[in-house]
Amino acid sequence: MAARIVATQELAELLSALAHPHRVRIVEELRAGEHDVNFLAEVLQVSHSRVSQHLALLRSHHIVRDRRDGRHVFYALSQPGLAPWLLEGLAFVEADLARSQDVRTALEAARTLWSEPTEAPDPSQAPPQDAPLGSKPT
């Protein structure tokens, strides 16, 4: 019985650490390898400080690890199998999508993008101003 309690608690903590769209995107972006905060901020179109907050939480849950190279800090997944596991999770979301063709189309596009190599973001696009940490991105 104690093993089940420990296992469910650990899984709940993992899911809680991933329970923000930006953190899911960070895991998705790190699937192909390590990136620095600048890259992640540009891709997610949020501030460096917001990305750093998310990375700190992911690091505290041992989801990402960091590597320093001079003044740069690069982040990578501690367990690379996590990104494909999240991608497989789209099947559970899709199973409940009789409600919206738009959502199904968006999920299929995400599946395609997440299965391709990561591209560098367009540096000419500035990140938008941050919303409060608890709010959902637009």
Z-matrix of the N, CA and C atoms (Angstrom, degrees):
N
C 1 1.441
C 2 1.533 1 111.36
N 3 1.327 2 117.83 1 -41.96
C 4 1.464 3 120.94 2 -179.28
C 5 1.524 4 111.34 3 -62.31
N 6 1.327 5 117.50 4 -35.16
C 7 1.463 6 120.77 5 179.37
C 8 1.523 7 110.63 6 -62.21
N 9 1.309 8 117.34 7 -39.72
C 10 1.461 9 120.70 8 179.27
C 11 1.524 10 110.68 9 -65.99
N 12 1.303 11 116.73 10 -38.13
C 13 1.467 12 120.48 11 179.44
C 14 1.522 13 110.06 12 -65.52
N 15 1.321 14 116.45 13 -46.28
C 16 1.467 15 120.68 14 179.31
C 17 1.526 16 110.09 15 -62.69
N 18 1.325 17 117.23 16 -45.91
C 19 1.465 18 121.05 17 -178.16
C 20 1.524 19 111.31 18 -62.20
N 21 1.326 20 116.94 19 -45.04
C 22 1.464 21 118.82 20 -179.41
C 23 1.523 22 111.68 21 -68.32
N 24 1.317 23 117.50 22 -34.98
C 25 1.467 24 120.65 23 177.73
C 26 1.529 25 110.58 24 -65.33
N 27 1.321 26 117.00 25 -45.23
C 28 1.469 27 120.82 26 179.65
C 29 1.526 28 111.28 27 -63.24
N 30 1.326 29 116.91 28 -43.13
C 31 1.463 30 120.19 29 179.19
C 32 1.527 31 110.51 30 -65.48
N 33 1.324 32 116.98 31 -40.78
C 34 1.469 33 120.54 32 178.13
C 35 1.526 34 110.84 33 -62.19
N 36 1.326 35 117.76 34 -39.01
C 37 1.465 36 120.70 35 178.41
C 38 1.527 37 111.20 36 -66.44
N 39 1.328 38 116.95 37 -39.65
C 40 1.466 39 120.50 38 176.78
C 41 1.523 40 110.13 39 -62.14
N 42 1.323 41 116.36 40 -48.83
C 43 1.462 42 119.83 41 -179.07
C 44 1.526 43 111.27 42 -63.97
N 45 1.314 44 117.10 43 -36.18
C 46 1.462 45 120.96 44 177.20
C 47 1.529 46 110.84 45 -64.04
N 48 1.319 47 117.04 46 -41.06
C 49 1.465 48 120.92 47 179.06
C 50 1.526 49 111.62 48 -65.27
N 51 1.314 50 116.91 49 -27.58
C 52 1.463 51 121.35 50 -179.84
C 53 1.526 52 112.61 51 -92.58
N 54 1.311 53 117.70 52 -1.31
C 55 1.464 54 122.41 53 -170.02
C 56 1.523 55 113.83 54 -80.46
N 57 1.309 56 116.76 55 48.83
C 58 1.463 57 121.91 56 173.22
C 59 1.524 58 106.79 57 -150.30
N 60 1.331 59 117.83 58 135.25
C 61 1.470 60 119.65 59 -177.93
C 62 1.525 61 114.14 60 -54.72
N 63 1.338 62 117.90 61 -37.58
C 64 1.466 63 119.14 62 179.74
C 65 1.524 64 111.19 63 -66.65
N 66 1.322 65 117.96 64 -38.09
C 67 1.467 66 120.04 65 -179.98
C 68 1.524 67 110.89 66 -69.25
N 69 1.318 68 117.50 67 -36.99
C 70 1.469 69 119.96 68 175.02
C 71 1.522 70 109.29 69 -62.83
N 72 1.331 71 117.42 70 -43.09
C 73 1.463 72 120.90 71 178.54
C 74 1.522 73 111.80 72 -63.85
N 75 1.332 74 117.33 73 -38.30
C 76 1.465 75 120.27 74 177.92
C 77 1.520 76 109.71 75 -61.22
N 78 1.320 77 117.06 76 -46.75
C 79 1.472 78 120.33 77 178.02
C 80 1.521 79 109.39 78 -59.68
N 81 1.320 80 116.92 79 -43.36
C 82 1.461 81 121.19 80 179.85
C 83 1.531 82 110.76 81 -62.17
N 84 1.324 83 117.70 82 -42.40
C 85 1.471 84 120.63 83 -179.85
C 86 1.525 85 111.91 84 -67.91
N 87 1.321 86 117.26 85 -31.88
C 88 1.467 87 120.79 86 -178.57
C 89 1.524 88 112.58 87 -82.47
N 90 1.321 89 117.61 88 -1.67
C 91 1.466 90 120.41 89 -178.08
C 92 1.525 91 111.86 90 -60.88
N 93 1.330 92 117.07 91 -33.05
C 94 1.464 93 121.05 92 -176.44
C 95 1.523 94 112.57 93 -89.21
N 96 1.325 95 117.45 94 -7.19
C 97 1.454 96 120.04 95 -179.58
C 98 1.514 97 111.13 96 144.22
N 99 1.309 98 115.14 97 -172.97
C 100 1.460 99 119.89 98 -173.88
C 101 1.525 100 112.28 99 -78.96
N 102 1.338 101 113.98 100 151.65
C 103 1.464 102 122.25 101 176.88
C 104 1.522 103 108.49 102 -144.56
N 105 1.331 104 115.27 103 158.54
C 106 1.461 105 119.46 104 175.96
C 107 1.528 106 110.25 105 -95.74
N 108 1.326 107 115.71 106 174.53
C 109 1.461 108 121.55 107 -177.28
C 110 1.526 109 110.74 108 -62.22
N 111 1.334 110 117.73 109 -38.29
C 112 1.465 111 120.49 110 179.98
C 113 1.517 112 111.43 111 -57.10
N 114 1.321 113 116.59 112 -48.15
C 115 1.464 114 120.97 113 179.90
C 116 1.524 115 110.29 114 -60.91
N 117 1.331 116 116.64 115 -48.48
C 118 1.464 117 120.55 116 -177.24
C 119 1.527 118 111.44 117 -64.13
N 120 1.330 119 117.77 118 -38.55
C 121 1.469 120 120.88 119 178.61
C 122 1.524 121 110.67 120 -63.48
N 123 1.320 122 116.90 121 -41.02
C 124 1.462 123 120.46 122 179.76
C 125 1.519 124 111.44 123 -67.80
N 126 1.312 125 117.11 124 -44.03
C 127 1.464 126 120.80 125 -178.92
C 128 1.531 127 111.13 126 -65.99
N 129 1.324 128 116.74 127 -43.18
C 130 1.466 129 120.71 128 -178.79
C 131 1.528 130 112.15 129 -80.98
N 132 1.329 131 116.82 130 -13.82
C 133 1.457 132 123.78 131 -177.47
C 134 1.531 133 111.32 132 57.20
N 135 1.335 134 114.63 133 47.69
C 136 1.463 135 122.28 134 173.98
C 137 1.524 136 107.68 135 -133.32
N 138 1.311 137 116.55 136 169.82
C 139 1.464 138 120.54 137 -176.79
C 140 1.529 139 111.91 138 -71.03
N 141 1.323 140 114.25 139 160.60
C 142 1.464 141 120.20 140 176.79
C 143 1.522 142 110.71 141 -60.19
N 144 1.333 143 116.34 142 -40.58
C 145 1.466 144 118.90 143 -178.41
C 146 1.521 145 111.33 144 -64.63
N 147 1.321 146 117.28 145 -37.71
C 148 1.470 147 120.21 146 178.28
C 149 1.533 148 110.14 147 -64.76
N 150 1.326 149 116.93 148 -44.98
C 151 1.469 150 120.49 149 178.14
C 152 1.522 151 109.79 150 -61.98
N 153 1.322 152 117.05 151 -42.60
C 154 1.467 153 120.63 152 179.46
C 155 1.525 154 111.69 153 -61.22
N 156 1.334 155 117.14 154 -38.81
C 157 1.468 156 120.38 155 177.04
C 158 1.527 157 110.83 156 -62.41
N 159 1.320 158 115.87 157 -45.44
C 160 1.465 159 119.75 158 179.45
C 161 1.531 160 110.92 159 -64.59
N 162 1.331 161 116.62 160 -42.24
C 163 1.464 162 119.86 161 179.43
C 164 1.523 163 111.45 162 -64.44
N 165 1.322 164 117.24 163 -37.29
C 166 1.470 165 120.23 164 178.00
C 167 1.525 166 110.55 165 -61.90
N 168 1.324 167 116.51 166 -42.64
C 169 1.460 168 119.71 167 178.28
C 170 1.528 169 110.47 168 -65.35
N 171 1.332 170 116.96 169 -45.04
C 172 1.466 171 120.41 170 179.01
C 173 1.528 172 111.02 171 -63.19
N 174 1.322 173 116.78 172 -37.42
C 175 1.466 174 120.69 173 178.52
C 176 1.527 175 110.59 174 -67.54
N 177 1.324 176 117.36 175 -39.72
C 178 1.467 177 120.40 176 -179.59
C 179 1.528 178 112.03 177 -65.95
N 180 1.322 179 116.47 178 -22.21
C 181 1.471 180 120.95 179 176.70
C 182 1.537 181 111.48 180 -99.28
N 183 1.320 182 116.70 181 10.68
C 184 1.471 183 123.22 182 177.25
C 185 1.529 184 112.63 183 61.21
N 186 1.318 185 116.30 184 30.43
C 187 1.461 186 121.14 185 177.54
C 188 1.519 187 109.76 186 -87.54
N 189 1.337 188 116.75 187 -36.13
C 190 1.462 189 121.21 188 175.24
C 191 1.520 190 109.22 189 -123.35
N 192 1.317 191 114.31 190 159.21
C 193 1.464 192 121.74 191 174.91
C 194 1.524 193 106.52 192 -127.72
N 195 1.319 194 116.20 193 158.99
C 196 1.460 195 119.17 194 179.79
C 197 1.519 196 111.01 195 -119.91
N 198 1.343 197 113.77 196 157.09
C 199 1.460 198 122.31 197 177.52
C 200 1.514 199 106.88 198 -138.69
N 201 1.328 200 115.79 199 127.66
C 202 1.462 201 120.49 200 -179.85
C 203 1.531 202 109.90 201 -94.07
N 204 1.336 203 114.02 202 137.97
C 205 1.457 204 121.34 203 175.90
C 206 1.527 205 105.90 204 -137.86
N 207 1.329 206 115.46 205 92.97
C 208 1.461 207 119.85 206 -174.47
C 209 1.518 208 109.52 207 67.08
N 210 1.325 209 115.79 208 -124.65
C 211 1.464 210 120.60 209 179.88
C 212 1.522 211 112.62 210 -87.41
N 213 1.308 212 117.63 211 -7.20
C 214 1.465 213 121.45 212 -177.97
C 215 1.522 214 110.83 213 -94.93
N 216 1.325 215 114.99 214 144.84
C 217 1.460 216 121.90 215 173.85
C 218 1.519 217 106.54 216 -118.98
N 219 1.318 218 115.76 217 125.05
C 220 1.452 219 121.85 218 179.54
C 221 1.518 220 109.09 219 -107.89
N 222 1.317 221 115.50 220 142.00
C 223 1.458 222 121.79 221 -178.08
C 224 1.518 223 109.75 222 -115.91
N 225 1.333 224 114.98 223 145.08
C 226 1.463 225 122.05 224 177.47
C 227 1.519 226 107.91 225 -143.47
N 228 1.310 227 115.87 226 161.36
C 229 1.461 228 120.34 227 176.54
C 230 1.520 229 109.35 228 -70.80
N 231 1.316 230 116.76 229 135.63
C 232 1.465 231 120.86 230 175.42
C 233 1.521 232 110.40 231 -69.60
N 234 1.330 233 115.48 232 -35.24
C 235 1.459 234 121.59 233 177.48
C 236 1.530 235 107.58 234 -128.40
N 237 1.325 236 117.70 235 97.55
C 238 1.464 237 120.84 236 -175.32
C 239 1.530 238 114.41 237 -57.20
N 240 1.316 239 118.27 238 -21.16
C 241 1.462 240 120.68 239 179.00
C 242 1.516 241 113.81 240 -68.11
N 243 1.326 242 117.49 241 -10.31
C 244 1.461 243 120.56 242 -179.44
C 245 1.528 244 111.88 243 -66.80
N 246 1.321 245 118.48 244 -39.86
C 247 1.469 246 121.13 245 -177.83
C 248 1.528 247 111.64 246 -62.57
N 249 1.336 248 119.86 247 -48.10
C 250 1.468 249 118.67 248 176.79
C 251 1.532 250 112.56 249 -63.90
N 252 1.324 251 116.47 250 -31.76
C 253 1.466 252 120.42 251 177.88
C 254 1.529 253 109.88 252 -62.80
N 255 1.331 254 117.00 253 -42.41
C 256 1.464 255 120.22 254 176.83
C 257 1.523 256 111.13 255 -65.57
N 258 1.316 257 116.93 256 -39.93
C 259 1.463 258 120.90 257 177.76
C 260 1.525 259 110.34 258 -60.33
N 261 1.322 260 117.18 259 -41.61
C 262 1.465 261 120.70 260 177.00
C 263 1.523 262 111.02 261 -63.64
N 264 1.327 263 116.97 262 -28.26
C 265 1.458 264 120.97 263 178.59
C 266 1.516 265 113.59 264 -63.46
N 267 1.332 266 117.32 265 -20.19
C 268 1.462 267 119.55 266 177.20
C 269 1.524 268 111.38 267 -60.19
N 270 1.321 269 117.74 268 -29.10
C 271 1.467 270 120.67 269 178.83
C 272 1.525 271 110.97 270 -61.02
N 273 1.329 272 117.45 271 -36.35
C 274 1.465 273 120.63 272 179.05
C 275 1.525 274 110.91 273 -70.23
N 276 1.328 275 115.91 274 -35.92
C 277 1.459 276 119.82 275 177.93
C 278 1.523 277 109.50 276 -69.52
N 279 1.319 278 116.76 277 -43.13
C 280 1.460 279 121.25 278 -178.65
C 281 1.521 280 112.26 279 -64.38
N 282 1.314 281 117.43 280 -32.22
C 283 1.464 282 120.99 281 -178.45
C 284 1.522 283 111.52 282 -61.36
N 285 1.306 284 117.29 283 -22.72
C 286 1.462 285 121.90 284 -177.73
C 287 1.528 286 111.80 285 -106.14
N 288 1.332 287 117.08 286 25.67
C 289 1.458 288 118.66 287 -171.52
C 290 1.520 289 115.45 288 -108.68
N 291 1.284 290 117.80 289 30.58
C 292 1.454 291 118.75 290 174.71
C 293 1.522 292 109.96 291 -63.99
N 294 1.313 293 116.96 292 -14.61
C 295 1.463 294 122.14 293 -173.69
C 296 1.527 295 114.53 294 -79.29
N 297 1.329 296 119.58 295 -24.15
C 298 1.459 297 117.83 296 -170.68
C 299 1.524 298 113.14 297 -153.78
N 300 1.321 299 115.26 298 118.04
C 301 1.460 300 120.75 299 175.18
C 302 1.525 301 109.99 300 -67.61
N 303 1.331 302 117.59 301 -34.50
C 304 1.467 303 121.10 302 179.75
C 305 1.524 304 111.24 303 -61.02
N 306 1.326 305 116.92 304 -42.54
C 307 1.461 306 120.45 305 179.97
C 308 1.522 307 109.93 306 -67.91
N 309 1.318 308 117.72 307 -41.78
C 310 1.477 309 120.37 308 177.55
C 311 1.523 310 110.48 309 -59.59
N 312 1.321 311 116.57 310 -43.56
C 313 1.467 312 121.10 311 179.31
C 314 1.531 313 110.52 312 -62.87
N 315 1.328 314 117.07 313 -43.36
C 316 1.466 315 121.01 314 179.05
C 317 1.524 316 111.26 315 -63.31
N 318 1.330 317 117.28 316 -41.36
C 319 1.465 318 120.19 317 179.22
C 320 1.523 319 111.58 318 -65.55
N 321 1.307 320 116.75 319 -39.46
C 322 1.465 321 119.58 320 178.16
C 323 1.528 322 110.39 321 -65.27
N 324 1.328 323 116.97 322 -40.12
C 325 1.467 324 120.47 323 176.90
C 326 1.526 325 110.33 324 -63.50
N 327 1.335 326 117.15 325 -41.78
C 328 1.468 327 120.62 326 178.05
C 329 1.515 328 110.56 327 -63.18
N 330 1.323 329 117.51 328 -43.55
C 331 1.465 330 120.73 329 179.00
C 332 1.532 331 110.07 330 -58.50
N 333 1.324 332 116.80 331 -43.14
C 334 1.463 333 120.84 332 179.48
C 335 1.528 334 110.62 333 -64.64
N 336 1.335 335 116.97 334 -47.20
C 337 1.466 336 120.72 335 -179.97
C 338 1.518 337 111.89 336 -63.26
N 339 1.321 338 116.96 337 -41.91
C 340 1.458 339 120.72 338 -177.08
C 341 1.516 340 111.73 339 -71.16
N 342 1.314 341 117.00 340 -16.09
C 343 1.458 342 120.49 341 179.51
C 344 1.523 343 111.82 342 -91.28
N 345 1.332 344 117.08 343 -8.61
C 346 1.462 345 122.37 344 -179.14
C 347 1.522 346 110.27 345 -98.72
N 348 1.334 347 117.59 346 161.33
C 349 1.467 348 120.32 347 175.55
C 350 1.523 349 110.51 348 -61.96
N 351 1.324 350 115.95 349 150.23
C 352 1.458 351 122.36 350 179.68
C 353 1.521 352 109.90 351 -74.98
N 354 1.341 353 116.05 352 135.86
C 355 1.462 354 121.45 353 176.99
C 356 1.521 355 109.62 354 -105.03
N 357 1.305 356 116.09 355 152.68
C 358 1.463 357 120.72 356 176.55
C 359 1.524 358 108.79 357 -68.81
N 360 1.331 359 118.02 358 141.55
C 361 1.464 360 121.06 359 179.98
C 362 1.517 361 111.74 360 -73.67
N 363 1.317 362 115.79 361 163.26
C 364 1.455 363 122.59 362 176.41
C 365 1.526 364 108.05 363 -76.65
N 366 1.341 365 118.85 364 111.36
C 367 1.465 366 120.96 365 -176.45
C 368 1.526 367 113.48 366 -66.85
N 369 1.329 368 118.84 367 -13.54
C 370 1.464 369 120.34 368 -179.33
C 371 1.520 370 112.35 369 -76.53
N 372 1.337 371 117.14 370 -12.19
C 373 1.463 372 120.19 371 179.10
C 374 1.518 373 109.30 372 -92.86
N 375 1.301 374 116.03 373 116.67
C 376 1.466 375 120.73 374 179.81
C 377 1.519 376 109.64 375 -81.92
N 378 1.338 377 117.81 376 143.45
C 379 1.462 378 120.24 377 177.04
C 380 1.523 379 110.84 378 -63.90
N 381 1.359 380 117.04 379 142.42
C 382 1.463 381 119.04 380 177.27
C 383 1.518 382 111.05 381 -71.51
N 384 1.318 383 115.59 382 165.08
C 385 1.461 384 120.00 383 178.17
C 386 1.520 385 108.85 384 -65.33
N 387 1.339 386 116.48 385 143.10
C 388 1.459 387 121.67 386 -176.80
C 389 1.514 388 112.75 387 -69.31
N 390 1.330 389 114.16 388 146.41
C 391 1.462 390 121.96 389 168.62
C 392 1.519 391 106.28 390 -94.52
N 393 1.324 392 118.80 391 166.59
C 394 1.469 393 120.05 392 176.36
C 395 1.522 394 110.62 393 -56.23
N 396 1.335 395 117.24 394 147.13
C 397 1.455 396 122.72 395 -173.34
C 398 1.512 397 113.09 396 -55.40
N 399 1.313 398 120.13 397 -34.63
C 400 1.457 399 121.90 398 -177.87
C 401 1.513 400 114.10 399 -80.97
N 402 1.329 401 118.67 400 -8.96
C 403 1.455 402 120.24 401 -176.21
C 404 1.514 403 110.70 402 -84.01
N 405 1.322 404 115.14 403 158.91
C 406 1.457 405 120.57 404 179.21
C 407 1.519 406 109.37 405 -84.51
N 408 1.358 407 117.02 406 143.93
C 409 1.466 408 119.33 407 178.19
C 410 1.520 409 109.87 408 -69.81
N 411 1.325 410 115.41 409 154.92
C 412 1.460 411 119.77 410 178.79
C 413 1.489 412 110.48 411 -99.54
